Every structure is written in C-alpha cells, then in structure tokens.
Amino acid sequence: MKKIVFFLLLILLPNLTLGQKILIYMDLQQTDHLKAYGVAYWALEKGLNVEWLLNYRGGSFVMDENRELERELRLRGVASSVITGSQAAQIYATIEEENMEVVLLEKAPSIAVYTPQNKLPWDDAVTLALTYAEIPYEKIWDKEVLRGDLDKYDWLHLHHEDFTGQFGKFYASFRNAPWYIEEVKMNEAMAAELGFKKVSGMKKAVVSIIREYVLRGGFLFAMCSATDTYDIALAALKTDIVPAVFDGDPPDANYQAKLDFSQTFAFKNFVLNMNPFIYEYSDIDIPPSYAAPLRGADADAFTLFEFSAKYDPVPTMLTQNHVNVIKGFMGQTTAFRRSKIKDTVVLMGEIPGTESVKYIHGNIGRGTFTFLGGHDPEDYQHAVGDPPTQLSLHRNSPGYRLILNNVLFPAAKKKKRKT
C-alpha cells in the first residue's frame, strides 16, 4: 500500500505544483523590505521573470517557484509565500479591478555611482542601500565620465556632489579641516590632469555629458546637493558663478541675468546665494538646513502622492511603499521650493500645506531624472563625521524604499495582459 501511495504522489505532484509562484509581499508583514529589492535584482541576474505588482500589498514581487530562489529568500531573511496558480489568478483579477498594475521586470540594470574614490567624512544613502540590499554597482568619477564610460550603464546615481565648483560650500566651518583641504586638492588636481583651469570648468563639462547621457535614454537619480547644484551648473554653463575665495577670481558681474534656465532639468527662476559663508547655493532649497529651531523628523514628514497605476505606471513605481507618510530628513538640500520647480516636472512627495516638495521626477529626451531631497532617510540631521547608518536596524525603512524603487525602475516594462 505504501508503494502505491508513493507511486500516486509521483504522478500527481507535478500537477499539484504546476503554476505555483512565490509572492514576496511588501506590506507591513515583510521582514526586510530592503533586501527584498536585492532578491528581485538577483532573480533578474539569473534570468528569472519578475513581476512587480504595483499597489498590491505595498508593491509586491511575484516570480515562478524556484528552489534556488527560495533558498536565497531564506538566506537574506526576506518573507514570502508560495501561492498556487489559482491564487495567482485571483491576485491578477484583483489588480484588474483596482488601482493596481502588473509590470514585468526584464533585465537587471547596470548601475554606476558618481562618487569620489577617497573616503570623505560622510556617507551616501544610495551606496548604503545598494550594499545592504546586495545589489552590485561600480564607482565612477570625473575622469570616467569625461572619457565616455556612462554608456556602459543604465542607471546613474549622483553622490551628494557640488557641481558648482564651490567644494560643498563648507568653507565657513571646515576650511581648515584636513578632509576639506584634501578634497580641494583632489578636485584641483583632477581638473588640471583633465586640462581644465578651474574645478568649476571641469564640473560644467561633467554635467553636460550627464545631460547627454539622459537625453539618449539614461536613468538619473540624485539626492541632497547633487540635485540643485546639478541644475545650477547647467544654468551657469556660460557664466562664472564661483566667488573668488574658491577659485581665485571674481564671478561675472551680471551672473544672475546670464543664467539659462532652458538648460536645467527640474528648476527655474532660482536666485543664487553667492555668500561663501552661507551653507546654501540658492533659494531652491527649503527650509534652510541651518535654520533653528529644528522641527524634527515627524514634524517634517512628507506625504507621497497617489497615482493611477494603469495610466501613470512610472510615478506609481517610484512611490511604491508600505506607508504613504515618510518621516522627514535633512540635508544640505533638504527639499525643493514649489515655485522654483518647472511645470513639466511630476511632484511625487510633499510636506502638505507648505512650499516644500521632497520628491520629483521628469523626462528629458529619451531618459528620466528623479530627485530626492535630504541626505539620509534614517538620520534626521546627518552631520559631517557622523557614523554611517546601520541599515540592519532599519530593514523596513520607507525612505530607503524610495531609493530602491529607482534602482529597479530601469528594468521595468509595462506588461500587457488580455482582459
């Protein structure tokens, strides 16, 4: 009798498991949201089909059942469940009826992070997120950009850089600090090596090449000061906006009138702050990160906009989360002044009732850009020299999820299903 039962199981088992899938749910039940993105990326590298269920249980992932995948989920501590074909069909039916959509992720995007090779006394949230999620990336800097290496990558993140050539405007507080002196020397040496008289000239060349990269179809993501200083540098391609304390000669007398806002990605009509002792570049940033008293992460919380998953899948992807209110976090550029944002830009997160917009997205040519204000989603006021955030203590961070949404975004293709 035991042999007969065993024989019947061998016959029936393939039919019982046929069509089974693995659901990586991304709602409040998930144990490690951040590593879940890493598993999705790992699956794409393995050639597995990955479906992103927009607005379903916080933006869940579905893949065909696979023993190697199940093992990877266990190793990384990511919660999931096995669902039958009929259960999957019920999920798809729900998605058809609700403000949800299925997006097929097709290929693991190649990732570059524009960041200096030397270790400076601060940390970058994106490299922390990529490392914790176990998503591979390569570092590039000015030399690599200028020699054309961007064409190797689908997705580019800009480390919290100062593209204006003012060395982060840290002059007032840190001009005698060894790390600041090293940064100035490093940038000046690189500019000289690449044939530029000034750092600002080198950075203008860099932002111009990045602009062309996006126009050709590249995906750009930036945080903190890399957002507004990128646009400021683009607007100032034909004028000198750098005070003498940084480069030895005064700026153009009519620098403000010479700004060309037609060249920028996101911002318009901004007024530059030329005081080298003020830790601000322009009136894009709101509120000033040096203002006191500080309101606190909860008071500065921002709300994500809700989009139509079927008609606006891109901003829907970029705002997937298990909560729609995210605690605030500061940076040199904390948030963007609404009146300085171009009308063509999609607003994705704001502090309600204020001028502060935290999260924006737009199209440039065949590519896209996404800007997120602030420095570290889990450190309200991250100061120079503070230790890096330990993401093992913030496995379910909604702020870090916004970063990782952007990492997977280039892999996505809207899936057409029969209705």
N, C-alpha and C positions, 0 to 999 in steps of 0.2 A: 504493500500500500504506500509506503514512504517513497519508493522508487517511482510509483505512478504520479504522486503529488509533485515530486521534484520535476518529472518529465513535463507535466502540465504547466508548471511555473516557467520552465524554459521556453515553452511555446507562447505563453500569454504575456510574459514580462515585456518583450519588445512592444507589444500593442498597448500595454498599460502605461509605458513611459513615453510613447510616441508623442511628440509635440510638447513635451514638458519644457518649461522655461525657468530661468532664475530671475526673480524680481529683486532688485536692490532698491528698497524703498528709501525715500529721502525726507520723510516727515519726522515728527518728534520721536519716532520709535527707532530711528537709526542710531547706532552706537558710535560711528565715526564717519561723519559726513565728508570730511576732507580726504580721507583715504579711499572713500568710495569713488571719487573722481580719478584717483590713481588706478583703481581697478578697471574702470571704464577705459582709461588710456592704455593700460596693459592689454586689455582684450583687443583693442584696435591694433596694437602692435602685433598681436598673434593672428590677425586676420579674421577675428570673430565679428559677427554682426552685433552692433549695439544700437538699441533704440532708446531714445530719450523721450520720456513721457512727460511732456510739458504740462505743468499744473496738476499732474496726478500724483498725489501723496508727496508733494514738495519737489516734484521734478525727478521722478524715479527713473531707473535704468532697467531695461529688460534685455536678456540675452538667452540664447539657446542653452539648455542644460549641458554642462561640460564638467567632467571630474577635475580637470586641471583648474578650471575657473573656481569651482567650489573650494578647492584646496587653497587657492590664492586668497579668497574671501576669508577663510578661517585664519590664515597666517597674518592677514592685515587687520583682523578684528572688525570686519565690516559685516553688518547684519544684512541678511537676505532671506528669501524663502523660495522654495520650489513650487511652481504653480503648473497646473495641468493645462492642456490645450484649451479645454472648455473654460477654465478660469481666465486664461489669457483673452479668449474671445469676449468674455463678459467685460473685461477691462477695456478692450478696444471699443466695445459698444458704448460704454460709459463715456469714453473720450469723444466719440462721435456726437454725443448728445450735449456735452458740457463745454465750457470754455477751456478746452484741452486740445492737445495735438500730439501726434507721433512724429518725431524727427529721427531720421536714420543717420547715425554717425558712421562715416565711411572709411576714414583714414586718419591715423594718428598724426597730428600736425607737428612739423619740426619747429622747435622753439629756440629763440635767441633772447638773451637778456643783455641789454646795453648797460654795462656796469664796469667800473674800473677793476683791474686785476688785484690791486693792492687792497688790503683790508682797512677801511676807514671806520671811524668810531660811531657808526650807526648801522642798522640792519635794514634790509629791504623786504617788505612783506611778501612780495611775489616770489623771491628766491626761497624764503622760508616756507611758503605754501608748496612750491614745487618740490622742494627737498622732502618735506614731511609726507606729501602725497606720493612720493617716489616716481615723479614724472621727470624724465631726462630733459636737460636743457644745456645750451652752450653759451658761454660768455663772449661777448664781442665789445669792442670799444672803438674809438675814433678811427684808428688805423684800419680795422676790419671793415667798417662802414665805407670809408673812402676808397677802399680797393675793390668794392663791389660784392662783398660777402653776403649782403642782405638777400640776394637772390636765392640763397640756399635755404631760406627759412620761410615758413608760412605765417608765423606769429612772432611779433617783436614786442618785448616789454622795455619801457624806458625806466631804468633806475632813477630814483629821485634826484634828477640831474638839474643843473643850472645851465641852460643853453644860451644864456645871455653873455657869458664870459665874466661874470662878477663873483665867481667862486662861492656861490651859495649865499652871498651877502652875509657871510659870517664875520666880516671884518671887525665890527664893533666889539664883539665878545671873544673872538678866538684868533685874532691876527697874530698873537704871539704863541699860540698852541703849536706843538710840533706837528700834529696831524694836518693842521691848516697850512703850515709852511710847506709841508711835503706835497700837499695837494696842488698848491700853486706851482711849485717847481715841476711836478709831474706833468701838469697841463701845458705849461710853457715849453717844456722840453719836447712834448709831443707835437705842439704847434710848429716849433722850429724844425723838427725832423720831417714834418709833412709839408714844409715850405710856406708856412703862414707867419706873418709878422706878429700877429696877436692871437690870443686864445679865442676871442670873440669871432675872428675871421674863420678859424677852424670850425667852431660850433655852427656858424652860418652855413658852411659847406655841408656839415653833417645833417642839419635839419632839412636842407634842400634835397639831399639824397634820400632821406627817410620819406620826405613828401612824395618823391617819385616812386618809391617802393610801395606806398599806399595807393597811389594813383594806378599802379599796374596790378593791384589786387591784393596787396599785403594787409594783414590784420595788425593794428597797432593798439597797444594798451599802455596807459601811463597813470601814475599816481603822484600825489604830492606836488612838488615844484616842477616835475617833469611835464606837467600838464600846461600850466600857464606860461612857463619860460619857453616851452617849445613854440607856442603861438607868438609870443613876444619876439622871439628870434626871427620867425618867419616874417612878421610885420616889419622888422627892422633890417631886412636884407640890404637895403640901400641907404642906411644911415647908421651913424655911430651913436649908441645909447649908453656907452660904458663910461662912468666917471673916471677922472684921471688917477684916483687912488688905486684903481685896479689895473690900468694899462699904460699909465704914464702920459696920456694926452686927454684933453677935454672932449666931451661929446659934441656932436653937431649942435650949433646954436638953435636950430629950428627942428630938433629931433622929433618932437611930438607931431608936428604937422607932416613930417615925412613918413610916418608910419603908414604902411599899406595893408589895410585890413582885408583886402581881397585875397591875400595870400594865406590867411590863417585858416585853421580847421574849425575852431569852435567859438572864438571870442571876437568881439567887435568893440570899437569906440572906447577902448580902455585908455586910462591915463597912467603913465609911468610914474613910479616913485624913484627919483634919482638920488635921494639921500643915502649915501653909503653906510650910514649908521642906523638906518631903519631896516628891519628884517622883513621887508616886503618889496615886491617887484612892481606892483601896480594895484589898481583898485578892482582887479578881477577877484582877488581873494576876499572872502567874507566868512566869519569875522576875522580880524587880525589875530594871528596866532599868539601874539604877545600881549593881548588885551587882558585886563584883570577887572573884577574877579572872574575866574573861570567858572563856567556854568555847570560842568560835569557831564559825563557820558550819557546819562539818562535825559538830562535837560536838552542836550544837543542831538538827541536821537532823530534819525531821518526815516521817512516812510517811502517804501518802494511803490511805484506806480503799477497799476494792473493793466495789462494789455490783452488784446484779443489774440489768443494762441493761434487761431486759424488764419487770421488776416495779418497779424504782426508777429510772426514767429521769432524774429531776431531779438527785439527787445524783451520778448517773453523768455527766451533762452537766457538772456543776460541777467534777468531778475529772478530766476528760479531760487526758491528758498523755502525753508520750513516756517519762517515768520515774515511778516511784511514791515515790521518796525525794527530798525537796527540801531543799536546804541552808537552815539557819536564818537569820533576820534579825530584828534587834531593833527596838524602838520604845518610845514611852512606855508603850503597852500591847503587850507582846511576845507573850503567849499567855494563854489563859484557864484558870483553875483548875477542874479537872474537877468538884469537889464544889460549885462555885458555878453550874454550868450546869443549867438546867431539864431535867427528864426528857423533855419533848416535843421537845427540840432534837436534830437529827441531827448527830453528830460525823463530820467528813469528813477530818480530819488531826490527828495527834497525835505527840508525841515518845514513842516506846514506852518503857514502864517508868517513866514519870513522871506527875505530875499535870497536865502541860502539854498542853492542846488548842489547836491553832493555827487550825483552820478549821471553822466551824459553819454550819448552815443551819436554817431553820424556817419554818413557815407562821403567818401572822397574818391572820385573816379570809380574804379572797379573795386576799391578796397574800403575798409572801415576803420574808425578810431573809437575808442572808449576811454573816457577819463573818469577817474575816481579820486575825489578829494580826500586828503588826510594821509597819514603816514602808516599807522599800524592799527587794524581794526580791533585789536585786543589790548591796546595800550593807549589810553585817552590822551596822555601828554607825553609822548616819547621824546626824551631829551638826548642830546649828543652824549655818548658814553654810556647810556643805559644798556643793560644786558638784553640780548635778543629774547623775544617772546618764545616760550616753550609751547609749541602747538600741541604737544601731547596733553597739555592741560586745557586745550580749547578745541577738542576734536569736533565739536558741533558748532563752531563759530559761524554765524550767518554772514558776518562781514568778510571773512575769508572765503566763504562760498561764492561771493560775487567775483572774486579774483579767479577762482577755478572755473566758474561759468565761462569766463572769457577764454580760458585755456582750451576748453573743448569746443567752443563756438566754431573755429575754422573747420572742424571735422564734420560739421552738420550739413545735411541736405534734407530739405522738406520731403517727406515721404508721401506719395500719392496712393491712396487706397481706394478700392472700389466701394461705392456707397450703396 
